[in-house]
Amino acid sequence: MLKTRIITAVVLLVVVLAVLFSGSAPAVQALVALTFGAAVWEAFRLFTLRGAVVVALCWTAAFAYTFFFHDGLAQARFWFGLASAIWLLRFFPSLKLGLPGPQGFGNTLLAMVYAVTVVACFVAILVLFGRSPVYLLSAMAIVWMADIGAYFAGKKFGKRKLAPSISPGKSWEGAVGGWIAVLVLASATVLAAPAVPLLQDTVPVHLQARMGWGLALLALTVLVIASVVGDLFESQLKRRAGFKDSSNLLPGHGGVLDRIDALVPVLPLVALMGGWQ
């Protein structure tokens, strides 16, 4: 399993980097559309909706038309604000209050609302990539570092369960470890940026330049919290649906949504906080 997981991760990383730095807009659009379609299909499966494949294809076609061939990105801020409000007012509280049953109108409505946040995430991918591939990757790296730091800190120090009824393996110590890891990496990035040109167009450097150290670290803290909420919310969906993974599309990793769950609330926030122009 570990070997399969590593091979899949390496292949995915190579493909993503090759496409992002290819200079080919059609290649980037194809990758975004493929990933978006898979994520929406998996999301609808977690909500046990009938015809998930057909519905996902319709959403993907609408996404491509709106944001590749029309002027949908002109309303990007609307999508970011809407998604952030949904996470704050509906999905974050659900970690405490629970979700409706996996059948009925309430479940269907919630599925569509979650799909809206997935749309906003992929709009953010397009917008942040439009600034530069490095800027997009630096936003993703915040989530990756939070996850890595949480894993090792939780394994070493984890005692108090963060959300035992949703994800028993996560601990408060792990979450704090992930937060510290992000702040350390971000601070090192800002300090090293003057001597390393590649780091100058990254989210931590941009936030620090616009906000100063105090607010930038606060903004990064909010992003770490959002990443934890995104991860826990997808775990909540899987537990409710009785699924171990969102799908088996990625050998050793589960599904696409399993890999981007924490990015869904974070990337729109990055765009709102740091801008892209």
C-alpha positions, 0 to 999 in steps of 0.5 A, a space after each residue: 500500500 505504501 509503495 502504491 501510495 508513493 508511486 501515485 503521489 510521484 506521478 500526480 506531482 510530475 503531471 501537475 507540475 508539467 502542466 502548470 509550467 507547460 505554458 499551455 492554457 488548453 492543458 491547464 484547462 483540461 487538467 482543471 476540468 478533469 479534476 473538477 469533474 472527478 471531485 464533483 462526482 465524488 461529492 455527489 456520491 457522498 451525498 448518495 445522489 442518484 445519477 451522480 455521473 450525469 449530474 457531475 458531467 453537467 456541472 463540469 460542462 457548465 463550469 468549462 463554459 462559464 470559466 474557460 469560454 465566457 467571462 465567468 472569472 470577472 465574478 470571481 470575488 462573488 464566488 470566493 465570498 459566497 463560498 467563505 460565507 457557506 463554510 463559516 455559516 453552514 459547514 463549520 457549525 455542522 461539525 458540532 451540530 451534525 448533518 441532515 439524513 442522507 436522503 430527502 430534500 435537505 440532503 440534496 440542497 446541501 449537496 448543491 451547496 457543497 458543490 458551489 464551494 467546490 466550484 469556488 475552489 476551482 475558480 480560485 485555482 484558475 485565478 491564482 494560477 493566472 497570477 503565477 504557477 508558483 503563487 498557486 503552488 505556494 497556496 497549496 503548500 500551506 495546506 500540505 504543510 499543515 497536513 504534514 505537520 499535523 501528522 507527525 505532531 499527532 503521531 508523536 504527541 497526540 492525546 486529546 481527540 479533535 473530533 472523535 465522532 468524525 475522525 478519531 485519528 486527529 488530535 488537538 496536538 496534531 492540529 497545533 503542530 500543523 499550525 506551527 509548521 505552517 507559521 515556521 515555513 511561512 516565516 522562513 519563506 519571507 525571510 529567505 525571499 530577498 535572496 531567492 527570487 523564486 520565493 518572492 511571488 508566494 502567498 506568505 511573502 505577499 501577505 507579509 508585504 501587504 499586512 505586516 507580520 502580525 496580520 499575515 501570521 493571523 491570516 495564515 492561522 485562519 487558513 490553517 483552521 479552514 484546512 482542518 475544517 475542510 478535512 473534517 467536513 469531508 470525513 463527516 460526509 464519508 462517515 455519514 455515507 459509510 464510505 472509507 474514501 470518496 472513490 478509488 480513482 487514485 490508487 493508495 490515496 482514495 479519491 480526488 476529493 480526499 486529496 483536495 478536501 482541505 483546499 476547498 475552503 482554503 483557496 477561495 480565502 487565499 484569493 480574498 486575503 491576498 488578492 491576485 493582481 
